Amino acid sequence: MTTPCHALNTISSFIPLVLAHHLLWICRLLFKVLQPGLRHIPEPWLAKFTPLWRIWFVWDGSAHVGYRRLHERYGPIVRTAPNVVNISDPAAINTIFGIGSRFTKSLFYTPFTVRYDGEVMDNILSTNDFDEHKRLKRSVAPKYSMTSMRSLEYLVDPCTKIFIDAMMDLQGQVVDLGAWVQWCAFDVMGAERKDVRNVIAGLEMGAMYMSVVGQMPWLHNYLLGNFTVGKVLAKITGGKGDLLPVVIQMVLDSISQDDAESAGKPARADFLSFFLHLQENSMEEMSHRDMVNHLMDNLIGIALRSVFYYLMKNKHAYQILQKEIGEAHARGKLSPYITYTESLRLDYLKSLTRLASRQACLKEAMRMDPIISFPLERVVPSGGVALCGAQILAGTIVGINAAVIHRDTDIFGLDANEFRPKRWLDKEDEARIKRIDRHLMTFGIGDRTCIGKNLSNMEMGKFVPQVLRQFD
């Protein structure tokens, strides 16, 4: 029988282990707090100990405002987590993101991976491997070139017609324009005029999950990144908890349908069929896995929401653009369905100079409300780096937020917080226009610029003037 004295001795033998564990925890905590290269960087108090507080920025949708306030209070370099530093100095952009930069993506992008055939599948957005990124990009880049996108124009028009017909039918009723342009951009609306299979709602929930969990990416391995958790969640919700498998299966079904019906020629008027047709004529084979990978992303709807929001909020800009479209229509300069080339001649929508095409209203809306409003994170390579007067050690995560850079008054002017498309139209100061264009991070920057940029520009360039010509 165990005596009280024996029990006390047993408990006493564990005390050194408990003390050692707590001592180790305190030492790790102190190392985080006093980490070389970071301890002198300004920070909110909690940032020394945990990244948990950053989740609130994303959860309540205030990341764009929160990070601006952080930099207003603490300056161009702010520590936001034990091993994370955020930068607002535009001079650091090229160092971190420039062509040839050896800064790799951080684990923030881990939740952006998906499962395919039971295995984790990195994609062109999530991979932090330079060689894998080059392989993925090389196989698909020609298909997203502007030349290819111009030959894709005929696929945008039917979807635009569905949208305009629906708006005509719904005149006098209150509609959620944001939802409708998202459906149209994702091409899942069809004749049902709804979110087919709740794909859009599911992807928006997925985007929130990725944004929140990305602040503490190790959590992903215990949530949707865990195969068992995923299966249990799917069983409990009937497949509605994580809609990425649904989207993947929709893409695979469409690929199989196209293979069976078209024998290598586009049978359906959609981007997938167009993509498959280009692949058929390509010298490089692409697996179904890689094809699913490249067809999983669509951010055009977010950009369209921003464009219509700021145009409707700014009556003066709306009237100028609508007048320009109306005058071009009266002169017979616009086709029944406006072509991308015709949209480039609309100066207020898109301004052409001898230097480049400058998308005034579109660029200004995406400057005001970038698609991603939290820092794009990278890991400092070996050797470290000097940023904003601080020597940052290798392995430290650094990030720059487009929502902060886009409101920089030194770059975009004292009225950087105002929606003013004419800032892109000053033909007397081309050097300044080139400078602000260089700092636009709407589609990312450097080697990791969004590969769908040309597709987005083409769709928005056609869709926006078409809708504004039709409706007051």
C-alpha positions in Angstrom: 0.0 0.0 0.0 1.2 3.5 -1.0 2.0 5.6 2.1 1.5 9.4 2.2 5.3 9.6 2.5 5.9 7.5 -0.6 3.4 9.6 -2.6 5.1 12.8 -1.5 8.5 11.4 -2.6 7.0 10.5 -6.0 5.6 14.0 -6.5 8.9 15.5 -5.3 10.8 13.6 -8.0 8.7 15.3 -10.7 9.3 18.8 -9.4 12.7 19.2 -11.1 11.2 18.1 -14.4 8.4 20.6 -14.1 10.8 23.4 -13.1 13.1 22.5 -16.0 10.2 22.6 -18.4 9.1 26.0 -17.2 12.7 27.3 -17.2 13.0 26.2 -20.8 9.7 27.9 -21.7 10.9 31.1 -20.0 14.3 31.0 -21.9 12.5 30.6 -25.2 10.2 33.4 -24.4 13.1 35.7 -23.5 14.9 34.7 -26.6 11.9 35.7 -28.7 11.5 39.0 -26.8 15.3 39.8 -27.0 15.9 38.3 -30.4 19.0 39.8 -32.0 18.1 42.2 -34.8 14.5 42.6 -33.6 14.6 43.8 -30.0 15.2 47.4 -30.9 12.5 47.6 -33.5 9.3 49.4 -32.4 6.4 47.1 -31.6 3.0 46.7 -29.9 3.7 45.1 -26.6 2.0 41.8 -27.4 4.0 41.4 -30.6 7.1 40.4 -28.5 5.3 37.3 -27.4 2.8 36.1 -29.9 1.2 36.6 -33.4 -2.2 35.8 -32.0 -3.3 39.5 -31.8 -2.9 39.8 -35.6 -5.7 37.4 -36.2 -8.2 40.1 -35.0 -7.0 42.4 -37.9 -8.1 39.8 -40.4 -11.1 38.4 -38.6 -13.0 41.7 -38.4 -11.9 42.8 -41.9 -9.8 45.8 -40.7 -6.4 44.6 -41.7 -6.0 47.4 -44.2 -6.8 50.1 -41.6 -5.0 48.3 -38.7 -1.6 48.0 -40.5 -1.8 51.7 -41.7 -2.3 52.8 -38.1 0.6 50.6 -36.9 3.0 52.3 -39.3 1.5 55.8 -38.5 2.3 55.1 -34.8 5.5 53.2 -34.9 7.2 54.2 -38.2 8.3 52.5 -41.4 9.4 49.3 -39.6 7.3 47.5 -37.0 7.6 44.2 -35.3 4.2 42.5 -35.4 5.1 39.0 -34.1 8.2 37.4 -32.3 9.9 36.8 -35.6 8.0 39.0 -38.0 8.7 42.6 -39.2 6.5 44.7 -41.4 7.9 47.4 -43.6 6.2 50.5 -45.2 9.3 52.0 -46.8 8.8 51.8 -50.6 12.6 51.6 -51.1 12.5 48.0 -49.6 10.1 46.7 -52.2 12.8 45.9 -54.8 15.1 44.4 -52.2 12.4 41.9 -51.0 10.4 41.3 -54.1 12.5 42.4 -57.0 13.5 40.1 -60.0 16.2 37.7 -58.8 15.4 38.2 -55.1 16.3 35.2 -52.9 13.6 36.0 -50.3 11.4 32.9 -50.2 7.7 32.9 -49.3 6.9 32.4 -45.6 4.7 29.6 -44.1 1.8 32.1 -44.3 0.9 30.6 -47.6 0.7 27.0 -46.3 -3.1 27.1 -45.9 -3.4 28.0 -49.6 -2.4 24.5 -50.5 -5.1 21.9 -51.5 -5.4 18.2 -51.5 -5.4 16.3 -54.7 -5.6 12.5 -54.8 -5.0 12.4 -51.1 -1.8 14.4 -51.3 -1.0 18.0 -50.4 -0.6 20.0 -53.7 1.4 23.1 -53.7 0.4 25.7 -56.3 1.9 28.7 -58.1 0.7 30.9 -55.2 1.7 28.8 -52.2 5.0 27.1 -53.2 8.2 28.6 -51.6 10.4 26.5 -53.8 12.0 28.6 -56.6 12.4 25.6 -59.0 8.9 24.4 -58.5 7.5 27.9 -59.1 9.5 28.1 -62.3 8.2 24.7 -63.4 4.6 25.6 -62.7 4.9 29.1 -64.3 6.8 27.9 -67.4 4.1 25.4 -68.4 1.3 27.9 -68.2 2.7 31.4 -68.8 2.1 31.5 -72.6 -1.5 30.6 -72.0 -2.0 33.7 -69.9 -0.1 36.1 -72.2 -2.0 39.1 -73.5 -2.0 37.6 -77.0 -3.8 34.5 -75.7 -6.2 36.6 -73.6 -7.2 38.7 -76.6 -8.2 35.5 -78.4 -10.3 34.7 -75.4 -12.5 37.8 -75.6 -15.4 35.9 -77.2 -15.8 33.9 -74.0 -16.4 37.0 -71.9 -19.3 38.4 -73.9 -21.9 35.6 -73.2 -21.4 36.0 -69.5 -21.7 39.8 -69.7 -25.0 39.3 -71.6 -26.3 37.0 -68.9 -25.4 39.7 -66.3 -27.0 42.6 -68.2 -30.1 40.6 -69.0 -30.5 39.8 -65.3 -30.0 43.4 -64.2 -32.7 44.5 -66.8 -35.1 41.9 -65.3 -34.4 43.1 -61.8 -34.8 46.8 -62.4 -36.5 48.5 -59.5 -35.4 45.8 -57.0 -32.5 45.9 -54.5 -29.7 43.6 -55.6 -26.3 42.7 -54.1 -24.2 43.9 -56.9 -21.0 42.6 -55.2 -22.4 39.0 -55.3 -23.6 39.3 -58.9 -20.3 40.5 -60.3 -18.6 37.7 -58.3 -20.8 35.2 -59.9 -20.2 36.6 -63.3 -16.5 36.7 -62.9 -16.3 33.1 -61.7 -18.7 32.0 -64.5 -20.8 29.9 -62.2 -24.0 31.8 -62.4 -25.4 30.3 -65.6 -29.2 30.5 -66.2 -30.0 29.8 -62.5 -28.9 33.3 -61.4 -27.5 32.0 -58.2 -24.3 30.7 -56.6 -24.3 27.2 -58.1 -23.5 24.6 -55.4 -22.5 27.5 -53.0 -19.1 27.6 -54.7 -18.6 31.3 -54.2 -19.8 31.3 -50.6 -17.5 28.3 -49.9 -14.5 30.0 -51.5 -15.1 33.2 -49.6 -15.1 31.1 -46.4 -12.0 29.4 -47.6 -10.3 32.8 -48.2 -11.2 33.9 -44.6 -9.8 30.6 -43.3 -6.5 31.0 -45.2 -6.2 34.6 -44.1 -6.8 33.8 -40.4 -4.8 30.6 -40.1 -2.0 32.1 -42.2 -1.2 34.3 -39.2 -0.3 31.1 -37.3 0.2 28.6 -40.1 1.1 25.7 -37.9 -2.6 25.5 -37.0 -3.3 24.3 -40.5 -1.9 20.9 -39.7 -4.5 20.4 -37.0 -7.4 21.9 -39.0 -8.2 21.6 -42.7 -4.6 20.6 -43.5 -5.2 17.4 -41.5 -6.6 14.6 -43.6 -8.6 13.1 -40.7 -10.1 16.4 -39.7 -11.1 17.1 -43.3 -12.9 13.8 -43.6 -14.7 14.2 -40.3 -15.7 17.8 -41.3 -17.0 16.6 -44.7 -19.1 13.9 -43.0 -20.6 16.2 -40.4 -21.4 19.0 -42.9 -22.3 16.8 -45.8 -19.4 18.1 -47.8 -20.3 21.8 -47.1 -17.5 22.5 -44.6 -14.7 22.6 -47.1 -15.8 23.3 -50.6 -12.3 23.1 -52.2 -12.9 19.3 -52.9 -16.2 20.2 -54.6 -14.5 22.8 -56.8 -11.6 20.4 -57.7 -14.2 17.8 -58.6 -16.1 20.3 -60.8 -12.9 21.1 -62.6 -12.1 17.4 -63.1 -15.6 16.6 -64.3 -15.4 19.4 -66.8 -12.0 18.1 -68.0 -13.4 14.6 -68.5 -16.4 16.0 -70.3 -14.3 18.0 -72.6 -12.0 15.0 -73.3 -15.0 12.9 -74.1 -17.0 15.3 -76.3 -14.5 17.6 -78.0 -11.7 15.3 -79.0 -9.2 18.2 -78.6 -11.5 21.0 -79.9 -13.3 23.5 -77.7 -16.9 22.1 -77.3 -18.0 24.6 -74.6 -17.6 28.3 -74.6 -15.6 28.6 -71.3 -12.1 29.2 -70.2 -11.4 25.6 -69.3 -12.2 24.4 -72.9 -10.1 27.2 -74.3 -7.2 26.2 -71.9 -7.5 22.6 -73.0 -7.4 23.6 -76.6 -4.2 25.6 -76.2 -2.7 22.6 -74.3 -3.6 20.3 -77.1 -1.5 22.4 -79.5 1.4 22.8 -77.0 4.6 20.9 -77.2 4.7 20.4 -73.4 2.4 17.9 -71.7 0.5 19.1 -68.7 -1.0 16.6 -66.2 -4.6 16.9 -64.9 -3.0 17.7 -61.5 -1.2 20.8 -62.9 -4.3 21.8 -64.8 -6.4 21.7 -61.7 -3.7 23.7 -60.0 -3.8 26.5 -62.5 -7.6 26.7 -62.7 -8.3 27.1 -59.0 -7.8 30.8 -58.6 -10.1 33.7 -59.6 -9.7 37.1 -58.0 -11.4 39.2 -60.7 -14.6 39.4 -58.8 -12.9 41.2 -55.9 -11.4 43.8 -58.3 -14.7 44.3 -60.0 -16.4 45.0 -56.7 -13.8 47.6 -55.9 -14.2 49.3 -59.3 -18.0 49.6 -59.0 -17.9 50.6 -55.3 -15.6 53.5 -55.9 -17.4 54.6 -59.1 -20.8 54.6 -57.4 -19.4 56.3 -54.4 -17.7 59.0 -56.5 -20.5 60.6 -58.6 -18.1 62.9 -60.4 -15.8 60.1 -61.6 -18.9 58.0 -62.5 -20.3 60.8 -64.7 -17.0 61.5 -66.5 -16.5 57.8 -67.3 -20.1 57.3 -68.4 -20.0 60.5 -70.6 -16.8 59.2 -72.2 -18.4 55.9 -73.0 -21.6 57.5 -74.3 -19.6 59.8 -76.6 -17.6 56.9 -78.0 -20.8 55.0 -78.6 -22.4 57.9 -80.4 -19.4 58.2 -82.7 -19.7 54.5 -83.6 -16.3 53.7 -81.9 -17.7 50.8 -79.8 -18.9 47.4 -80.9 -22.2 45.9 -79.6 -19.9 44.1 -77.2 -17.0 46.3 -76.4 -13.6 44.8 -77.4 -10.5 45.1 -75.2 -8.8 47.2 -77.9 -11.8 49.6 -78.0 -11.7 49.9 -74.2 -8.0 51.0 -74.4 -9.1 54.0 -76.4 -11.3 55.2 -73.5 -8.9 57.7 -71.9 -10.6 58.0 -68.5 -11.1 54.2 -68.2 -7.7 53.4 -69.7 -5.2 56.1 -70.8 -2.8 55.4 -73.6 0.5 57.3 -73.8 3.6 56.6 -75.8 5.0 54.8 -72.8 2.3 52.3 -71.8 -1.4 51.6 -71.2 -2.5 53.2 -68.0 -5.9 52.1 -66.6 -7.1 55.2 -64.8 -10.4 54.2 -63.1 -9.5 50.5 -62.8 -6.0 51.1 -61.4 -7.2 53.8 -59.0 -10.0 51.5 -57.6 -7.5 48.6 -57.1 -5.0 51.1 -55.5 -7.6 52.2 -53.0 -8.7 48.6 -52.3 -6.1 46.0 -53.1 -7.2 42.4 -53.4 -4.9 41.4 -50.5 -4.8 43.8 -47.6 -2.3 42.1 -45.3 1.5 41.9 -45.7 3.0 39.8 -48.4 5.5 37.8 -46.3 9.0 36.7 -47.3 11.8 35.0 -45.3 15.2 36.8 -45.1 17.9 34.7 -46.9 21.3 33.7 -45.5 23.5 36.7 -44.8 20.6 38.8 -43.5 19.6 42.2 -44.9 19.6 45.9 -43.9 16.1 47.4 -44.0 15.1 50.8 -42.6 18.3 51.2 -40.7 18.0 47.8 -39.0 20.1 44.7 -39.6 17.6 41.9 -40.0 19.0 38.4 -39.5 18.4 35.4 -41.8 15.3 33.5 -41.1 13.3 36.5 -40.0 10.0 37.1 -41.8 9.5 40.5 -43.4 6.4 41.7 -45.1 5.1 44.7 -47.1 1.4 45.5 -47.2 0.0 46.9 -50.5 -2.8 48.6 -48.6 -0.1 50.6 -46.8 2.1 51.3 -49.7 -0.9 52.4 -51.9 -1.7 55.2 -49.4 1.9 56.5 -49.2 1.7 60.3 -49.8 5.3 60.5 -51.0 4.5 58.2 -53.9 0.8 58.9 -54.7 0.5 62.5 -53.5 -1.0 64.3 -50.6 -4.5 63.1 -51.7 -3.5 59.4 -51.6 -6.5 58.6 -49.4 -8.9 59.9 -52.1 -10.2 58.2 -55.2 -8.9 60.3 -58.0 -8.4 58.5 -61.3 -6.9 61.6 -62.9 -3.7 61.0 -61.0 -2.9 58.4 -63.7 -3.5 60.8 -66.6 -0.9 63.5 -66.1 0.8 63.3 -69.5 3.0 66.3 -68.6 4.8 64.3 -65.9 5.4 60.9 -67.3 8.3 60.2 -64.8 5.8 60.6 -61.9 3.3 58.3 -63.6 6.0 55.7 -64.1 6.9 56.0 -60.5 3.4 55.5 -59.1 2.8 52.6 -61.6 6.0 51.0 -60.3 4.7 51.0 -56.8 1.3 49.5 -57.6 1.1 46.1 -55.9 -2.4 45.1 -56.9 -1.3 41.9 -58.6 1.8 41.4 -56.5 5.3 42.4 -57.7 8.5 40.9 -59.1 8.9 37.2 -59.9 5.7 36.3 -58.1 3.3 38.7 -59.9 -0.1 37.1 -60.4 0.0 35.2 -63.6 -3.7 36.0 -64.2 -3.1 39.7 -64.4 -3.7 39.9 -68.2 -6.9 37.9 -67.9 -8.2 40.3 -65.1 -7.3 43.4 -67.1 -9.0 42.1 -70.2 -12.2 41.0 -68.4 -12.5 44.3 -66.5 -11.6 46.4 -69.5 -14.6 44.8 -71.4 -17.1 44.3 -68.6 -17.0 47.7 -66.8 -17.7 50.0 -69.9 -20.3 47.5 -71.2 -22.3 47.7 -68.0 -21.9 51.5 -67.7 -23.1 52.0 -71.3 -26.2 50.0 -70.5 -27.2 51.5 -67.1 -27.4 54.9 -65.5 
